[in-house]
Amino acid sequence: MPSIAPRRALLLSSLLSVLAACAPVPVHNPMAQWVPSPNMDARRPVLIVLHFTNEHSAAQALHTLRTGNSGGPVSAHYLVGNDGHIYQLVADEQRAWHAGAGRWGTITDVNSASIGIELDNDGDSPFTQAQIDSLLGLLADLTQRWRIPPTQIIGHEDLAPGRKDDPGPRFPWQKLAQAGFGLWPRGTLVDPPATFDPWMALGLIGYPLDNRTATVRSFHHHFRGMDGDTLDDQDLRILYALSRQLGAVR
């Protein structure tokens, strides 16, 4: 039978191991000498991604966003119910698991650079006025506090064409634009010059071009509120207007 002292030592060693496993990551690298500088700032989001939950109630969505599920654990920073109630699940400055694989412009790790907002919607029903009103208030708060450019508000399908289809063609992007959020063509649409390259314009906006058919479908959902995977003359006018707004062409 082991003596009391070795047993205590073993217990202490086990306790220290547990505490070490639970300890937070150190604020600085133990391999380096810590010489702190005041010239710094907290990392902050630069993009907001909108989703629909594709479920039948806010309660069901809250359960999915707070537990594991068949596709693995997912989360978002906020959920906006169809009654307009806003839930927060993850702190703004923390990384939620909402975007997955995809990219927007030069951002390849979208989760690390964004705030995710889920909208309680089954993917087929219209978004309610109360829900959109609450979303607009939330967007005003987030863009002001985090200094996110109001144009940097996109849909999940914009960054992951072909893999995702939310928030879908029913989402009222034009209504958001009228409130000052999201990229949207302004003024009278005109035909672009013959040299205009619509694919370059899509890439400039931020769309990935790995699957161009899927990208056009996502673009149509966002800017036309319709399906379709072939660019037409109206698409070219919209892309030309957006390119001019972004300062890429005159």
C-alpha positions, 0 to 999 in steps of 0.5 A: 500500500503506497504511503500517504506522502506519495499519494498526496504528491500524485493527487497534487500532480493530477490536480495541477495537470487538470488546472493546466488543461483548463488554464487560458492561453497565456497573454504572451509567448513564454518563449519570448521576453515580454516587453509590452507596447501601448501601440496596439488595438483589439482585433475587430470584425470588418464584415457582417454576414447574414444567414437564414436559419432554415428552421421552423422557430427561434427556439429550434435555431437557438438549440442548434446554435448552442449544441452539436448537430449532425453537421458539427457544432455551429454558432452565430453572434446574433439571432433575430427572431421573426417577432423582432426579438434579438438574441446574442449567443457569442460576444462580438469580439469572439470568433463564432462558427457561422461562415465555414469554407468560403471567402470574400475578396481577400478574406479567406478566414471569414469567421475570424473577420466577421460578425454572423447574424442568423435570421429566424426563417425557414428559407421559403417564408417572407422575412417579417417587418418586425425582423427587418426593423430589428436587423436594421437597428442591430446593423446600425449599432454594429457598424458604428461600434466596430467601425465596419463600412456599411457596404461590408454586409453580405449574405452567406451565399455571397461568400460560399456560392454553390455551397450555401443559399442563404439568406436567399432571393426573398431577402430584401437587400434593397430595403437594407440599401435604402437604410444605408446598409450593403452595396447596391447600385445607385442612380440610373443604370446604363449599358457598360462599354464593350470592353467591360469585363463582368467577371472582373467586376464580380471579383472586385465586389468580393465574389469568389469565381471558382464556380462561376455558375454558382456565383451568378446564381448567388449574385442573382439572389442578392441583386435581382431577387431571382434564380438563374445562372447566366448573366444578362444585359441587366446584370451587366448594367448592375455590375457596371454601376457597382464597379463605378461606385467602387471606383474601379471604372469611370 
